[in-house]
Each structure stands twice: as C-alpha cells, then as structure tokens.
Amino acid sequence: MKSRLVALETQVWEALVRGDSAADGALLTDDFLGVYPDGFAGKEAHTGQVSDGPSFAAYDLSDLHLRQISERAGLLSYRAAYQRVDSEVWEVMLITSLWELREGQWRNSFSQDTPLRK
C-alpha cells in the first residue's frame, strides 16, 4: 500500500508543478478537507491554487511513513521540501494525507500541512 500511496501523493505534487487543476482534482474526493496554517479548505480551494498556473517549481518528498487504517484507507505522513514558483527559497512542511479507496479508486480525502520553522 505504501508505494501506491506515495505514487498517488507524487501525482498530486506533479499536478501542482504543472499547474494542472484537472489532474489535481481527479485525485481528491469531493468532500476533501485540507487543514492548513491559514485555515480549512475544500477541494475547490486545493485545485484553485493552480488556476493561474503552477504553484511550485520543485519539490522533494522524504521521511515517508504509512499508517494503514484498513484495506481501504491509509494515512501517509512525510516531509515535503518545496520551492514556490519565482522563488529561490526552499520551504519545508510536514504533511499527513488520508487516502481512501472509494468506488474502486484511491482518492485523497484529507490533508494537514504543518510548516517547519527554521
């Protein structure tokens, strides 16, 4: 399960790098909930971050941990280093994403992002 969820999480990041809101949205459940430093967000807010183009220029995912909730759900936690478009500064967050198997498809239903202080 871990390799499958890491591949799916990577697809989300790739969509954000490409500015592909359709690909991003296809990986999220309709009831997606994001918990971010600036508040709660739904699917539209997540896909909206790339409505004007890519959000990120580069990223690196590391220190990946999986907590298998059931055969149909897994909690993926990891460290994400990323560089925003038009920035040379690398930022770091700890992210936890809940992936669920719904109607035969794995979809991200929840994500919490916690910035790391330098």
N, C-alpha and C positions, 0 to 999 in steps of 0.2 A: 504494500500500500504506500509506503514512504516514497518510493521512486515515482509512482503515479502522481501523487500529490505535489511533489517537488516539480515535476514536469508541468503540471497544471498551473502552479503558482508562477513558474517561469513564463508561461504563456501570458499571464496577466501582466507581468513586468514588460514583456516584449511588446504587448499591445500599447502600453503607456509610452514606451520608447518610440514606437512607430506613429503614435497619435491615432490609433485605430479604436474608436469608441465602440464600433460594432463587435469587434473581436473581444474587447474587454467585457461588454455587456453579455455576450454569449456565455461567458464563464461565471456569471453571477446569477444567483436566484433573484426572482422578482422581489422577494422580501428581504434582500440583502441589507445588513446593518453594519455600518462602519463606525468605530469608536476612535475618534482622532483627538489630537491635542486641542483642536478648535471646536469640538462638539460631535454630535451624532450626524450621520449622513446615510442616505439610502442609495439605491442603485443609480438613480439619475445623477446624483452628485458625483459618484465614482466615475461614471462614464463621461460626465461633463468636464472633468478635469483635462480631457484631451480634445474637447470640442474645437479648440483653436490650434491644435497641433500637439506634438509630443510634449509630455511633462518632464521627462527625464532624458538625459543624453547617454548616461551609462549607469550600470548598477552591478553589484556583486552580492550574492546571497551566500551566507555561510552559517556554520554552527546550527545546522538544521536538526530539529527534534520532532518526533511524531508521537502523539498520544492517540492510540487507536481507541475510539469511543465505542464502535461497533463495527460490524462488517460493512455498514453503510455510512459511516461517519468517522472522520479523523481530524485531529487538531494539529496543525503544523505550526511550529514556532521556530523563528530564525532571526538572524541578524542581517539587516539589509544596509549596505553602504550604497549611496547613490549620489549622482551628480545631476542637478537640475539643468535644464536647457539654459544656455547663456550664462553658465556659472562654472568657475573652476574649483569651487569649494565642494568637498565631499562631506555629506551629512550621513548620520547613522541612526537607524531606528531598530527597535526590537518589534517584531510583528508576529501576531498569532492569527491564523486563519482557520476557520472551520469549514471543512469541505464535506458535503453530503451527497450521497447517491440518491437522486430523485428522478423518477421516471426513466431509469436506465442511463442517466447522465450525471457525471460528477460536476457539482457546481459549488462555488464559494458562497456561503450564506452569512458569514460574519468575519470581520477583521478588526483587530485592535492594534493600533500603531503607537508605540511609545518611543519618543525621541530620546537618544542618549546624550547626556551633557558631556562636554569636553572637559 
